[in-house]
């Protein structure tokens, strides 16, 4: 009889336990489902951030490549221009060296007027240091009351003048480089390189 009395109580208790178990299973299932959904959302968000970061890095890399390429091209262009300018400068130097050689090779009768004009530029008394080539011409042209002729110097042509107050360089090398070149270099460059 006791068993029969307990059976009606046990049944509803079993039903309650079953209901609790079913509810717990349902909550566990919902929690798992929500957890899986959260994990999926987090994974998708992480993948989107990672893809965005990869794209940003790729874009930065591409921009950097473009910038480096432009910099390299600019550097190459500047190097090319510098080489060209150096070659032009060397050619101009050769032109003026040739001009110096040409004027130094002229005979005294062709140089006489240039030497006279140089002597006229000198004010005051002093010493002339002629190039070996023009020593005799200077002895002939320079007034002895104004100038004393000294030992020849190692110049291709022309002379140096010195006094207690100043020094003037009338060597042909100096006249070509310091007087003629600044006045003619642009026009000669245009003629040579245009």
TORDRENTOR-339345 format. One record per residue: residue in one letter; x, y, z of N, C-alpha, C in turn. Coordinates in steps of 0.001 Angstrom, whole numbers, plus 500000, padded with zeros to 6 digits. Example, Ala and Ser with C-alpha at 12.3 -4.5 7.8 and 13.67 -1.06 7.14 Angstrom:
residues 2
a513190494310507800512300495500507800513200496700507800/s512850497750507080513670498940507140512900500030507870/
***
This chain:
residues 194
x500796498856500000500000500000500000500859501234500000/x501894501201500663502756502361500709503222502729499295/x503492501707498545503938501930497179502868502614496356/x501672502226496588500581502819495844500341504245496291/x500647504566497539500466505929498034501575506806497445/x502745506263497360503871507059496863503797507246495366/x503215506320494670503182506403493217502467507653492743/x501328508022493302500740509256492802501621510461493109/x502400510438494203503248511587494553504477511549493648/x504970510362493379506165510216492582505898510651491155/x504757510389490663504446510752489285504521512248489072/x503843513025489883503964514455489646505394514939489895/x506116514300490804507501514692491052508360514370489829/x508080513224489235508797512839488019508477513821486899/x507224514220486832506806515195485822507517516530486038/x507638516918487306508321518176487646509794518063487262/x510409516922487618511817516720487264511997516714485750/x511090516058485075511143516033483594510980517440483029/x510045518185483610509810519556483141511042520412483404/x511643520241484604512854521001484946513984520593484011/x514094519309483796515145518813482904514932519326481475/x513703519318481035513391519811479681513683521306479601/x513296522031480642513545523481480653515043523744480687/x515780522979481481517239523142481554517864522809480210/x517385521702479579517881521347478245517579522457477249/x516399523026477355516006524120476445516893525343476680/x517134525689477943517993526847478260519430526589477817/x519901525377478020521261525024477590521343525140476078/x520318524651475400520291524719473939520250526166473466/x519417526987474122519333528414473754520664529109474036/x521259528808475183522537529415475552523626528999474563/x523633527699474207524597527228473216524391527944471890/x523136528026471508522801528686470234523251530148470266/x522947530832471373523359532239471519524873532343471539/x525520531425472229526989531408472295527588531180470903/x527027530189470182527505529921468817527305531145467924/x526147531799468096525854533003467315526864534102467647/x527152534306468942528135535309469372529516534983468810/x529896533724468894531201533306468372531261533559466870/x530180533222466152530140533463464699530242534954464391/x529483535757465158529518537211464940530917537761465232/x531526537299466337532878537755466679533880537334465607/x533745536086465121534646535593464087534482536421462806/x533210536678462425532956537478461219533505538896461380/x533291539493462546533792540843462802535318540853462758/x535919539839463355537376539738463347537897539574461917/x537225538720461142537629538519459746537473539805458934/x536368540547459194536177541834458492537283542826458867/x537604542913460178538684543813460613540017543398460001/x540270542091460000541505541573459426541577541869457932/x540461541656457219540422541947455775540611543445455532/x539976544266456374540130545718456231541573546137456485/x542175545560457514543568545884457846544499545444456716/x544232544221456170545040543749455039544912544700453852/x543691545158453610543474546084452490544189547412452749/x544108547910453986544804549155454324546311548992454135/x546842547864454588548279547612454432548650547510452957/x547820546841452173548085546725450735548052548103450077/x547074548919450485546969550280449936548196551100450330/x548597551009451607549794551731452056551032551258451301/x551114549943451120552253549374450401552285549888448966/x551136549921448325551053550400446938551421551885446856/x550910552675447803551248554109447831552750554303448028/x553317553491448937554748553586449202555549553194447959/x555098552144447254555765551736446018555720552854444983/x554555553479444846554406554581443881555316555736444267/x555340556043445561556184557139446051557665556834445817/x558083555602446143559483555213445938559844555212444456/x558923554777443622559172554767442174559342556196441672/x558456557081442120558555558484441709559865559092442195/x560238558754443428561495559272443986562684558747443190/x562644557462442843563733556870442057563805557502440666/x562638557736440062562615558370438743563164559792438808/x562780560521439850563282561883440033564794561861440237/x565243560930441059566681560810441311567421560476440012/x566869559541439249567502559160437981567527560337437010/x566432561084436974566360562250436079567375563315436511/x567489563544437818568461564522438308569885564066438010/x570133562766438189571458562230437888571772562416436401/x570789562143435578570957562299434129571254563766433782/x570509564676434404570743566102434155572123566526434651/x572514566013435821573836566352436363574945565853435452/x574784564641434932575776564103434001575830564982432755/x574644565352432265574581566205431077575233567557431346/x574914568150432500575514569446432852577026569337433011/x577478568235433621578914568029433796579602567916432434/x578971567183431515579538567036430162579569568397429455/x578508569162429613578465570501429003579549571397429601/x579712571313430923580731572118431603582120571714431094/x582353570406430960583643569931430447583879570439429026/x582836570419428214582965570910426836583259572411426824/x582562573163427674582834574607427768584264574856428255/x584696574082429239586079574221429716587057574007428562/x586799572984427757587674572705426613587655573852425614/x586495574464425405586399575611424493587287576746424983/x587227577036426283588021578159426804589511577825426891/x589833576551427133591239576138427088591757576288425655/x590922575900424695591307576038423287591447577515422908/x590555578358423437590647579801423163591949580361423731/x592310579913424928593572580355425535594747579907424670/x594723578667424256595809578144423408595867578913422090/x594715579218421534594643579946420256595241581345420393/x594830582068421430595337583436421596596836583425421915/x597286582403422648598715582322422992599575581958421778/x598962581337420813599734580931419632599827582041418582/x599103583123418793599148584227417822600527584890417845/x600986585369416710602280586069416669602181587428417373/x603336587962417739603390589222418489602647590359417801/x602715590458416479602046591574415796600529591494415945/x599976590307416176598521590154416382598139590396417848/x599068590224418762598832590361420204599134591781420687/x599894592526419915600392593835420341599274594756420820/x598174594830420109597082595722420498596474595299421833/x596308594004422047595774593497423321596708593872424473/x598011593687424276598991594024425327598943595524425617/x598871596350424557598783597817424750597544598169425570/x596395597564425225595156597854425966595267597422427424/x595929596324427670596134595875429057597016596874429808/x598075597344429165598978598317429809598246599618430110/x597313600026429257596547601262429480595638601152430702/x595263599925431076594388599716432238595112599953433564/x596427600015433520597222600119434746597477601582435079/x597122601936436301597411603288436782598545603181437793/x599531604049437668600643604044438617601824603251438102/x602870603290438922604116602620438575604187601283439271/x604967600355438655605105599054439277605946598117438426/x605870596849438762606669595823438077605779594949437216/x606324594586436037605641593657435147606374592332435175/x605611591261435341606148589905435301605551589237434070/x606277589267432957605716588759431704605771587226431624/x604939586691430723605106585278430369606376585224429516/x607017584085429480608231583968428662607940584348427216/x606785583951426725606427584186425331606350585684425010/x605908586492425964605694587914425681606679588849426392/x607765588326426898608755589153427597609337590212426663/x609771589829425490610386590798424568609364591813424075/x608124591405423849607076592337423408606795593370424498/x606752592942425760606518593879426856607681594852427017/x608912594387426829610071595292426896609930596381425843/x609398596017424694609231596956423588608074597927423845/x606962597453424425605749598271424540605612599030425863/x606134598496426950605922599102428268606859600286428466/x606314601452428835607162602616429095608058602358430321/x609350602540430132610317602229431200610193603178432386/x609670604388432187609500605306433321608336604882434224/x607426604029433711606279603562434514606468602128435014/x607150601284434232607229599857434549608663599344434552/x608927598431435457610194597681435397609824596249435004/x610575595682434088610319594318433618611116593361434504/x610403592407435100611013591445436028611149590069435354/x611537589083436161611731587731435636610405587192435073/x610467586439433983609243585844433419608590584852434388/x607279584751434274606492583824435108606020582657434239/x605507581638434876605032580475434118603550580658433760/x603346581506432783602007581714432235602096581462430735/x600967581144430135600974580850428700601127582116427858/x600652583214428410600753584484427691600339585623428592/x600689586847428212600315588010429000601319588300430097/x600858588932431196601761589353432268600990589629433551/x601731589776434644601207590229435937601774591604436218/x600990592462436824601467593772437265601371593794438785/x602441594257439432602410594434440888602988595790441241/x602399596357442272602939597600442843602756597482444349/x603162598501445059603026598449446520601552598516446932/x600686598982446032599274599148446369598368598033445833/x598724597455444695597815596465444121598535595498443194/x597785594479442807598265593499441846597154593290440819/x597539593249439552596574593009438490597080591864437621/x596180590968437272596539589789436498596083589971435046/x597039590086434163596745590204432734597270588978431976/x597415587842432688597808586628431964596630586224431094/x596930585620429961595851585260429038594898584243429661/x595445583324430474594587582349431144593570583070432032/x594054584058432778593184584820433673592173585652432878/x592642586324431846591734587150431045590621586306430413/x590983585120429917589972584249429305588978583769430371/x589481583269431508588604582687432533587807583731433317/x588420584854433627587776585823434517587120587003433803/x587507587258432576586895588379431862586044587886430692/x586640587098429801585923586657428604584830585641428931/x585130584636429725584158583559429995582861584080430615/x582917584902431660581645585380432226580803586181431228/x581458586843430279580730587665429316580235586870428101/x580806585691427875580462584960426652579907583563426876/x579946583071428084579584581671428344578134581354427949/x577209582237428236575804581965427913575606581892426407/x576163582838425680575974582821424222576678581619423594/x577847581263424103578561580089423576577790578817423921/x577226578757425121576404577604425514575203577452424586/x574548578565424305573388578503423400573807578003422034/x574938578506421571575420578093420252575790576603420234/x576400576125421297576836574724421358575698573751421638/x574767574117422500573822573144423016572374573348422593/x572101574325421773570712574542421344570506574043419935/
***
